[in-house]
Amino acid sequence: MAEAGSVAERVKQQADIVRVVGEYVRLKKAGKDLSGLCPFHQEKTPSFTVSPSKQIFYCFGCHRGGDVFNFVMDMEKCEFPEAMKLVAEKCGISIPWPKESSAEGRKENQQRATLVEMHREAQAFFVKQLEGTLEGKAARAYLEDRGLDKDAMLRFGIGYAPSGGDLLLRHWKAKYPEKLLVESGLIARDQQGGKLFDRFRRRITFPIANESGKIVAFGCRALGDDQPKYLNSPESPIYSKGNVLYHLDRAKEGIRRQDFVILVEGYMDAIAVARAGISNVAASCGTSLAEQQIKLLSRFTKRVVVNYDPDAAGQSATERSLTLLLERDFEVRVLALPPLGDKKADPDLYIREKGAEEYQQRLKEAPSYVDYLISRARQMDLSTGEGKSRAVNFLLPYVQKIPNRILRSEWATRIAQQLRLEEPVLRAALSKAATERRSELKLQPELVGRTAKPVERRLIRMLAEAEGFRQELAQRLQNARLYQGLETEKIFAALVMANLAPQPVEATEVAARLEERDRRLLFEILFEEASEPTWEEALSCIEALQQRQAEQELAEVQRSIEANPAGPGLRDLLARKQELMRRLAAAR
């Protein structure tokens, strides 16, 4: 890889592997070598060793080893030329690079270097405006109201673009040519193509850095009612919004260490999460995740928690991002924060209102994307076959993204349980749709399922007609909420309430209060041929509903266990799982 006499060999000879590895791993002296926790696999006892004398590393746990170039290639998921360049930069080694193939190439490289320098200067200008002007004082008051103190403003490089409209332009006009000013995206030209002016005016500025930490753009929030509320730098030779994630330059070590990333929408969300002590957070800056951004993330982890805003736009962005992440074989969870009163809670607001600990707990409990999507589907009208068809077709594109047959099978089970569909028919239909790569599934009548299982129909009949014990039956059903989630829940609720009223209400009066669909079903059940009900039969039906309830709770507990909760939470879940399994086994 590094041939004798080559540039790579000279870099390797001059590089210090301890210095390079020490940026990623906390090393401690262990005799003549150094040791630490391996960055390539999870371990509690250090088995990763670095030899300063031999300039090599080796892990006795996962058996990965090599020289400084191998280490950087594995950590940064990059090829040898980039690894060599990174090692040289980290160790301050000056290396000769091949000359550009043309004058045009040299010119482009010089232009990019100048644009990076301009953004560094603009950052210093914006920070000075925030700290030392009257307008900046108003901006600081707004930021303080949003929970940011002076240290936070300095930590995240927040600044202020003044309202004058040409202060930055005057600062630069004698230094840079007009063409380069416009090319930077920081200076704009009016529609007539003549007058130049500052692109950002009366806005709080958030510097956007590339992966290596160089500022390449700004995201700016209006201080007043100016529109748009957020304005970002345009595309430029050094910035493409689909290639950059806000805060990734600061987050990448935390992402490697935790082996997952939290994706949020905006700058304030990322800042709030980072200040809550969670460093592994990045923002897509208000846009849906792009292919290149996902490819960039895959260098550091294949596990993502998506925590976008809970509004309609945020839900759409979440669903679009899920499609791309699943195609790239990411393991995805979704954190949908609950509302705070009548306010929908983004991460920034939730952390300010509820605190860092509450957010961290929500993060630990974030469900898999499967459960998130099914919960979204359940918000649709499932009272008709057409509604269930829409719900299944909402889920279908995500099912098709799953290459693993076992996972597809688990999806079918969960969809059938949650949407109350006939599982065998649904499983066959989903399999056929996935094989044929169809984006829509036409549900057959049998897929929608009968509107009430036999045990439900029998209990409804008893609640309506069993004079000897229907009040006691209603009380038992009410106490355990055994009818919750059933297709016939509204009929049960009405009959239970009627039987527990001081003056029992007849079934015909109950029917008059139901919606048309439930009313028809109730009369259909009342006119069925049936034997005389007994209390023993009622108890048997109750046991069947209790078993169903336990099976559903077991499924919920299993999903919570799969979310990898920590400490006592996991122990409680495992204990509850064992209890439910014993109960179900005894009932069989």
C-alpha positions in Angstrom: 0.0 0.0 0.0 2.8 2.4 0.9 5.7 1.6 -1.4 9.3 2.4 -0.5 10.3 5.9 -1.4 6.7 6.9 -2.1 4.8 9.9 -0.6 2.7 7.4 1.4 5.8 5.8 2.9 7.2 9.2 3.9 3.8 10.1 5.6 3.8 6.7 7.4 7.3 7.2 8.7 6.6 10.7 10.0 3.1 10.0 11.4 2.5 9.2 15.0 -0.1 6.4 15.3 -0.7 7.2 19.0 -1.6 10.8 18.1 -4.0 9.7 15.3 -5.7 6.8 17.2 -5.9 9.0 20.3 -8.4 11.3 18.5 -10.8 8.4 18.4 -9.9 6.2 21.4 -9.1 7.1 25.0 -5.7 5.3 25.4 -4.0 4.4 28.7 -0.4 3.2 29.2 -0.1 -0.6 29.4 3.6 -1.5 29.7 5.4 -0.4 26.6 2.1 -0.2 24.6 -1.2 1.6 25.1 -4.7 0.1 25.4 -8.3 1.2 25.2 -11.8 0.1 24.3 -12.0 -1.0 20.7 -13.8 1.4 18.4 -14.8 -1.4 16.1 -16.9 -3.5 18.4 -18.7 -3.2 21.8 -16.6 -4.2 24.8 -16.3 -3.4 28.5 -12.8 -4.6 29.0 -10.0 -3.0 26.8 -8.6 -5.4 24.3 -7.5 -2.8 21.7 -3.7 -2.2 21.8 -1.5 0.4 20.0 2.3 -0.2 19.7 4.2 3.1 19.4 7.5 1.3 18.6 6.0 -0.7 15.8 3.4 1.9 14.7 0.6 -0.7 14.5 -2.7 -1.4 16.3 -4.4 -4.7 17.0 -7.7 -5.8 18.8 -7.5 -9.1 20.6 -11.3 -9.2 20.7 -12.4 -8.6 17.1 -8.9 -9.3 15.6 -8.8 -6.1 13.5 -5.3 -4.7 13.1 -2.9 -2.8 10.8 -1.0 0.5 10.4 -2.2 4.1 10.8 -3.6 4.1 7.3 -5.7 0.9 7.9 -7.0 2.5 11.1 -8.2 5.7 9.5 -9.7 3.9 6.5 -11.7 1.7 8.9 -12.8 4.6 11.1 -13.6 7.1 8.3 -14.9 4.5 5.8 -12.7 6.0 3.1 -10.2 4.8 0.5 -6.4 4.9 0.8 -5.7 8.3 -0.9 -8.1 10.1 1.5 -6.8 8.2 4.5 -3.2 9.3 3.6 -4.4 12.9 3.3 -6.2 12.8 6.6 -3.2 11.3 8.4 -1.0 14.0 7.0 -3.4 16.7 8.1 -3.8 15.2 11.6 0.0 15.0 12.1 0.9 18.3 10.4 2.9 16.7 7.7 3.4 18.7 4.5 3.2 16.5 1.4 3.6 17.4 -2.2 0.4 16.8 -4.3 0.3 16.3 -8.0 -0.1 19.5 -9.9 -3.5 20.2 -11.4 -3.9 18.9 -14.9 -4.8 22.3 -16.2 -4.9 26.0 -15.4 -8.7 25.7 -15.1 -8.3 23.1 -12.4 -5.9 25.3 -10.5 -8.3 28.2 -10.8 -11.2 26.2 -9.4 -9.2 24.9 -6.5 -8.1 28.5 -5.7 -11.7 29.7 -5.9 -12.9 27.1 -3.5 -10.2 28.0 -1.0 -11.1 31.6 -1.3 -14.8 30.9 -0.8 -14.0 28.9 2.4 -11.9 31.8 3.7 -14.8 34.2 2.9 -17.2 32.1 5.0 -14.7 32.1 7.9 -14.6 35.9 7.7 -18.3 36.2 7.4 -18.7 34.1 10.5 -16.4 36.4 12.5 -18.4 39.4 11.2 -21.8 37.9 12.2 -20.5 37.0 15.7 -19.1 40.5 16.2 -22.5 42.0 15.1 -24.3 39.8 17.7 -22.0 40.6 20.5 -21.3 44.3 20.0 -24.2 46.2 18.4 -27.7 47.4 19.5 -29.4 45.2 16.9 -27.3 42.3 18.2 -28.6 43.0 21.7 -32.2 42.4 20.5 -31.1 39.2 18.8 -29.4 38.0 22.0 -32.6 38.7 23.9 -34.5 36.5 21.4 -31.9 33.7 21.8 -32.0 33.9 25.6 -35.7 33.7 25.4 -35.3 30.5 23.5 -33.1 29.1 26.3 -29.6 29.9 24.9 -27.0 31.5 27.1 -23.8 33.3 26.0 -21.8 30.1 26.3 -24.2 28.3 24.0 -24.1 31.1 21.4 -20.3 30.9 21.4 -20.2 27.1 21.3 -22.4 26.9 18.2 -21.0 30.0 16.5 -24.4 31.8 16.4 -24.2 35.3 14.9 -26.4 38.1 13.6 -26.7 39.6 10.1 -27.6 43.4 10.5 -30.6 45.0 8.8 -28.5 47.7 6.9 -28.3 45.6 3.8 -24.7 46.4 2.8 -22.5 46.2 5.8 -20.9 42.9 4.8 -20.7 44.1 1.2 -18.8 47.3 2.3 -16.6 45.2 4.5 -15.5 43.1 1.5 -15.9 45.3 -1.6 -12.3 46.4 -1.8 -11.0 42.9 -1.1 -12.9 40.6 -3.5 -14.2 40.9 -7.1 -18.0 41.3 -7.6 -18.2 37.9 -9.4 -16.7 36.1 -6.4 -18.9 38.0 -3.9 -22.0 36.8 -5.8 -20.6 33.3 -6.2 -20.2 33.0 -2.4 -24.0 33.2 -1.9 -23.5 35.8 0.9 -23.9 38.7 -1.5 -26.8 38.9 -3.9 -27.6 41.0 -7.0 -31.0 42.7 -7.5 -33.4 41.5 -10.2 -32.3 44.2 -12.6 -28.8 42.7 -12.4 -27.2 45.8 -11.1 -27.1 46.7 -7.4 -25.3 44.3 -4.9 -26.6 43.8 -1.4 -26.2 41.5 1.6 -28.3 38.3 1.1 -28.9 38.0 4.9 -30.5 40.9 6.7 -31.9 41.2 10.2 -31.4 37.5 10.7 -29.8 35.3 13.3 -27.1 33.2 11.6 -26.2 29.6 12.2 -22.9 28.5 10.5 -23.2 25.2 8.5 -19.9 23.3 8.4 -18.9 20.4 6.2 -17.8 17.1 7.6 -14.3 18.3 8.2 -15.5 21.4 10.1 -15.0 24.1 7.5 -17.9 26.6 7.3 -19.4 26.4 3.8 -22.9 28.0 4.3 -25.3 29.7 6.7 -28.8 29.1 7.8 -30.5 32.2 8.9 -33.7 32.9 10.9 -35.7 36.1 10.6 -35.7 38.1 13.8 -39.0 39.7 13.1 -41.9 38.8 10.8 -39.9 38.8 7.6 -40.5 36.0 5.2 -39.3 33.4 4.6 -38.8 32.5 8.3 -35.7 30.6 7.5 -33.3 31.4 4.6 -30.3 29.3 3.7 -27.3 29.9 1.6 -27.8 29.0 -2.1 -25.8 26.2 -3.8 -22.2 27.2 -4.5 -18.9 25.6 -5.5 -18.3 24.7 -1.8 -21.9 23.9 -0.7 -24.6 21.5 -1.8 -27.4 21.2 0.7 -27.9 17.5 -0.2 -24.3 16.7 0.8 -24.1 18.4 4.2 -25.8 17.7 7.6 -25.8 20.4 10.2 -23.7 19.6 13.3 -22.3 16.3 11.8 -18.8 17.7 12.1 -19.3 17.9 15.9 -21.4 14.8 16.2 -19.4 12.2 14.2 -17.4 11.0 17.2 -20.5 10.7 19.4 -22.2 8.8 16.5 -19.4 6.3 16.3 -19.3 5.9 20.0 -23.0 5.4 20.5 -23.5 3.7 17.1 -26.6 5.6 16.2 -27.5 9.1 15.1 -30.6 11.2 16.0 -31.9 13.1 12.9 -33.8 16.3 13.5 -35.1 19.0 11.2 -33.6 22.3 12.3 -30.7 24.1 13.8 -32.4 24.9 17.1 -33.5 21.3 17.4 -29.9 20.0 16.9 -28.6 22.6 19.4 -31.2 21.7 22.0 -30.4 18.0 21.8 -26.7 18.5 21.9 -27.0 20.8 24.9 -29.1 18.1 26.6 -25.9 16.0 26.6 -26.6 14.0 23.5 -23.8 14.7 21.1 -24.8 12.2 18.3 -27.4 14.5 16.7 -27.5 16.0 13.1 -30.0 18.1 11.3 -31.2 17.9 7.7 -31.9 21.7 7.8 -35.6 21.5 7.0 -35.3 19.3 4.0 -36.0 15.7 3.5 -33.0 13.5 3.7 -31.0 13.1 0.5 -29.2 10.1 -1.0 -25.7 11.7 -0.4 -26.6 12.6 3.2 -27.5 9.0 3.9 -24.3 7.8 2.2 -22.4 10.2 4.4 -24.1 8.9 7.6 -23.4 5.3 6.6 -19.6 6.0 7.2 -20.3 6.4 10.9 -23.4 4.2 11.7 -26.3 2.2 10.2 -28.7 3.0 13.0 -30.9 6.1 13.0 -33.6 7.6 15.2 -35.7 10.0 13.2 -37.1 12.9 15.4 -38.7 15.3 12.9 -41.3 17.9 13.8 -44.8 16.4 14.6 -46.7 18.6 12.1 -47.9 17.4 8.7 -44.7 18.5 6.9 -42.6 16.8 9.5 -44.6 13.5 9.2 -44.2 13.6 5.4 -40.5 14.3 5.7 -40.2 11.3 8.1 -42.0 9.0 5.7 -39.8 10.1 2.8 -36.7 9.7 4.8 -37.8 6.2 6.0 -38.1 5.0 2.4 -34.5 6.1 1.6 -33.0 4.8 4.9 -34.7 1.3 4.4 -33.3 1.1 0.9 -29.8 1.6 2.3 -30.4 -1.1 4.9 -30.5 1.2 8.0 -32.0 0.1 11.3 -34.5 2.9 11.9 -36.6 4.0 14.9 -38.9 7.0 15.0 -39.3 9.3 18.0 -42.7 11.1 17.7 -42.8 13.5 20.7 -46.2 13.9 22.4 -47.9 17.3 22.3 -47.5 19.7 25.2 -51.0 20.9 26.0 -52.3 22.3 22.7 -48.8 22.7 21.2 -47.1 20.3 19.0 -43.6 19.6 20.4 -40.4 19.7 18.3 -37.2 18.6 20.1 -36.3 22.1 21.1 -39.6 22.9 22.7 -39.9 19.5 24.4 -36.5 19.8 26.0 -37.1 23.3 27.2 -40.5 22.4 28.7 -39.8 18.8 30.0 -36.0 18.8 30.4 -33.2 16.7 29.1 -33.9 13.6 31.2 -37.5 13.3 30.0 -36.2 13.6 26.4 -33.5 11.0 26.9 -36.2 8.6 28.3 -38.4 9.2 25.2 -35.4 8.5 23.1 -34.7 5.2 24.7 -38.3 4.2 24.2 -38.6 5.3 20.6 -40.4 2.5 18.7 -39.2 0.9 15.5 -40.3 2.4 12.2 -42.7 -0.6 11.8 -44.7 0.4 14.9 -44.6 4.1 14.0 -46.0 3.5 10.6 -48.7 1.1 11.8 -49.7 3.7 14.4 -50.0 6.3 11.5 -52.1 3.8 9.6 -54.4 3.3 12.6 -55.3 7.0 12.6 -57.2 6.4 9.3 -60.8 5.3 9.2 -60.7 1.6 9.7 -64.5 1.1 10.1 -64.9 0.1 6.4 -63.1 -2.2 3.9 -62.2 0.9 1.8 -60.5 2.5 4.9 -58.6 -0.6 5.7 -57.5 -0.8 2.1 -56.1 2.7 2.2 -54.3 1.9 5.5 -52.6 -1.2 4.0 -51.7 0.6 0.8 -50.1 3.3 3.0 -47.9 0.6 4.5 -47.2 -1.4 1.3 -44.3 0.7 -0.1 -42.4 0.2 3.1 -43.0 -3.5 3.1 -41.6 -3.7 -0.4 -38.4 -2.1 0.8 -37.7 -5.0 3.2 -35.5 -7.6 1.5 -35.6 -9.9 4.5 -38.4 -12.5 4.3 -38.6 -13.0 8.1 -39.0 -9.3 8.7 -41.7 -9.1 6.0 -43.5 -12.0 7.8 -43.3 -10.1 11.1 -44.8 -7.0 9.3 -47.8 -9.1 8.1 -48.5 -10.3 11.6 -48.3 -6.9 13.1 -50.4 -5.3 10.4 -53.1 -8.0 10.7 -53.2 -7.6 14.5 -53.3 -3.8 14.6 -55.7 -3.3 11.6 -57.8 -6.3 12.5 -57.4 -8.2 9.2 -57.4 -11.9 8.3 -53.6 -12.6 8.6 -53.3 -15.6 6.2 -55.0 -13.8 3.4 -53.1 -10.5 4.1 -49.8 -12.4 4.2 -50.4 -13.9 0.8 -51.5 -10.6 -0.7 -48.5 -8.7 0.6 -46.1 -11.4 -0.6 -47.7 -11.3 -4.1 -47.5 -7.5 -4.2 -43.8 -7.5 -3.1 -43.0 -10.2 -5.7 -44.8 -8.3 -8.5 -43.4 -4.9 -7.2 -46.9 -3.4 -7.3 -47.3 -0.1 -5.4 -51.0 -0.8 -4.6 -52.8 -3.7 -3.1 -56.5 -4.4 -4.0 -58.0 -5.9 -0.9 -60.5 -8.8 -1.5 -63.6 -8.8 0.8 -62.2 -11.7 2.8 -59.1 -9.7 3.7 -61.1 -7.1 5.5 -62.3 -9.8 7.9 -65.6 -10.4 9.5 -66.9 -7.5 11.5 -67.1 -9.6 14.7 -65.5 -12.8 15.9 -67.9 -15.5 17.2 -66.8 -14.9 20.8 -67.7 -11.2 20.4 -71.0 -11.9 18.8 -71.9 -14.3 21.6 -71.1 -11.9 24.3 -73.0 -9.1 22.6 -76.1 -11.4 22.5 -75.7 -12.2 26.2 -75.4 -8.5 27.1 -78.6 -7.9 25.2 -80.7 -10.9 26.4 -79.2 -12.8 29.3 -81.5 -11.5 32.0 -80.0 -13.6 34.8 -76.4 -12.4 34.6 -76.0 -9.7 32.0 -75.4 -7.0 34.6 -72.6 -9.0 36.2 -71.2 -9.8 32.8 -71.2 -6.1 31.9 -69.4 -5.3 35.2 -66.6 -7.8 34.5 -66.1 -6.6 30.9 -66.0 -3.0 32.1 -63.5 -3.6 35.0 -61.0 -5.3 32.7 -61.8 -3.2 29.6 -61.8 -6.5 27.7 -63.6 -5.0 24.7 -61.1 -2.2 24.1 -59.7 -2.3 20.6 -62.2 -4.8 19.2 -64.0 -4.2 15.9 -67.2 -4.2 18.0 -65.9 -1.8 20.8 -68.6 0.8 20.3 -71.4 -1.8 20.5 -69.9 -3.3 23.7 -69.4 0.1 25.3 -73.0 1.1 24.6 -74.4 -2.2 26.0 -72.1 -2.2 29.0 -73.2 1.3 29.9 -76.9 0.4 29.4 -76.6 -2.6 31.7 -74.8 -0.7 34.4 -77.3 2.2 34.4 -79.7 2.5 37.4 -82.5 1.6 35.0 -81.3 -1.0 32.4 -81.8 0.1 28.8 -83.2 -2.3 26.3 -81.1 -3.3 23.3 -83.5 -1.6 20.8 -82.8 1.7 22.6 -79.1 1.1 22.6 -79.2 0.4 18.8 -80.9 3.8 18.2 -77.8 5.6 19.7 -75.3 3.7 17.5 -73.9 4.7 14.1 -75.5 3.1 11.1 -72.8 0.5 10.6 -72.8 -0.6 14.3 -76.6 -0.6 14.5 -76.9 -2.9 11.5 -74.3 -5.3 13.0 -76.2 -5.3 16.4 -79.5 -6.2 14.8 -77.8 -8.9 12.7 -76.4 -10.5 15.9 -79.8 -10.3 17.7 -81.5 -12.1 14.8 -79.0 -15.0 14.6 -80.0 -18.4 15.6 -78.5 -19.2 19.0 -78.8 -21.5 22.0 -79.8 -20.3 25.5 -76.8 -18.5 27.1 -75.2 -19.8 30.3 -72.8 -18.2 32.8 -70.3 -21.0 32.2 -70.3 -20.0 28.5 -69.9 -16.4 29.4 -66.9 -17.2 31.5 -65.4 -19.1 28.6 -65.8 -16.1 26.3 -64.3 -13.8 28.9 -61.2 -16.1 29.1 -60.9 -15.9 25.3 -60.9 -12.1 25.4 -58.4 -12.1 28.3 -56.1 -14.4 26.3 -56.3 -12.0 23.3 -55.6 -9.1 25.7 -52.5 -10.9 27.1 -51.2 -11.7 23.6 -51.5 -8.1 22.5 -49.7 -6.9 25.7 -47.0 -9.5 25.1 -46.4 -8.2 21.6 -46.1 -4.6 23.0 -43.7 -5.7 25.7 -41.6 -7.6 23.1 -41.4 -4.4 21.0 -40.4 -2.4 24.0 -37.6 -4.9 24.8 -36.4 -4.7 21.2 -36.0 -0.9 21.7 -33.1 -1.8 24.1 -34.1 0.1 27.2 -31.5 0.4 29.9 -31.2 -0.7 33.5 -34.4 -1.3 35.6 -36.7 -0.7 32.6 -35.4 -3.7 30.8 -35.6 -5.9 33.9 -39.2 -4.9 34.5 -40.1 -5.7 30.8 -38.4 -9.1 31.0 -40.3 -9.9 34.2 -43.6 -8.8 32.7 -42.8 -10.9 29.5 -42.3 -14.1 31.6 -45.5 -13.4 33.6 -47.5 -13.0 30.4 -46.0 -16.2 28.8 -46.8 -18.2 32.0 -50.4 -16.9 31.9 -50.9 -17.8 28.2 -49.3 -21.2 28.7 -51.6 -22.0 31.6 -54.7 -20.9 29.5 -53.8 -23.3 26.7 
